[in-house]
């Protein structure tokens, strides 16, 4: 499978056809995506019409952008004109949306072909509504793919779309990306506008991009972000953060990746004392306090349409009092200062994306669980910092992917992407689960 930039050149030289490429991706969405329960809607007719328009533009030598004719999917919590936004819940309004979300409108302006809406955990909060069911991991359907952007991760992994737009409130792009063996990038807060996305916790909500390579993530980011920095090109100072909770196979893959980076000449050093636990506690308090506010009106009229587990989780926000919320915001500023001190001595930090590879959905097999996952990811939502995950290896026991997370300082999106490109190059080719 080629990447976005190469496919754009093939389109421009008339070697490849947007219609043929889009139809191939639609076929994958139906054949493989249906088996994995990755989609809530596959937009065959609309996608083919958009692909035909793209093909005409290329034939006339006037493509709209590098994304013209590129198949893309969107998480079904982001509004798309003419399509219901299910949010993975029976409680959501099923009428077709009148307007596109800002990111969807931008993708259309760039000529991207929207081929489907992807399944998710209910209202992006972390639980499955029985009407929609779980997304299955393409590497092993008996193992979790996490959430909440699970359908986006599965769609990208199987080649149903070159990229997908997901949402990330405490790790919901990076977690499923790591478990599915794809790249997941959460830019700095606000760089991808969330307007037209059903909110969960506005203080923490980010849009993110999932793709099979860092280059493809970067192509979508460059085309859609509201602003960018200049990036970073070395010499590199990389800080390494280790966690006591990680599975030995994750630790070994992480250490191997760090060793590869040292071979590039990067100055890699250990960092300690970073307040991840305080960041996670503050992030969870803010999440629950804001989630119940976001859902208060809906719960009054359609409470029974939520799954019981999701309803209970949202209502747990009632226990977060105003003083608790205010304290969480104070903690956030303390954590921010601690991270600024960290980034005074390094350009990016490296850490495992998750504590373990994907465990079995049924909890059997003696696998280590993912209960401490927020410890690894939530600080970067709390502070609005850029963070990316990319696959660095697979478990020798189960074959499941293992992710490396790279995070940067405020405004350091370019540095994060550049560092990820270096890791990807050092790692070498990465096969897909369907190859």
Secondary structure, 3 states (H helix, E strand, C coil): CCCHHHHHHHHHCCCCCHHHHHHHHHHHHHHHHHHHCCEEEECHHHHHHHHHHHHHHHHCCCCCCCCCCCEEEEECCECEECECCCCCCCCCCCCCECCCCHHHHHHHHCCCEEEEEECCCHHHCCCCCCCCCCCCCCCCCCECCCCCCHHHHHHHHCCCCCEEEEEECCCCCHHHHHHHCCEEEECCCCCCCCCCECCCCCCCCEEEEEECCHHHHHHHHHHHCCCCCCCCCCCCEEEECCCCCCCHHHHHHHHHHHHHHHHCCCEEEECCCCCHHHHHHHHHHHHHHHHHHHHHHHHHHHHHHCCHHHHHHHHHHHHCCHHHHHHHHHHHHHHHHHHHHHHCCCCEEEEECCCCCCCECCCCCCCCCCCCHHHHHHHHHHCCCCEEEEEEEECCCCCCEEEEEEEECCCCHHHHHHHHHHHHHHHCCCCCCCC
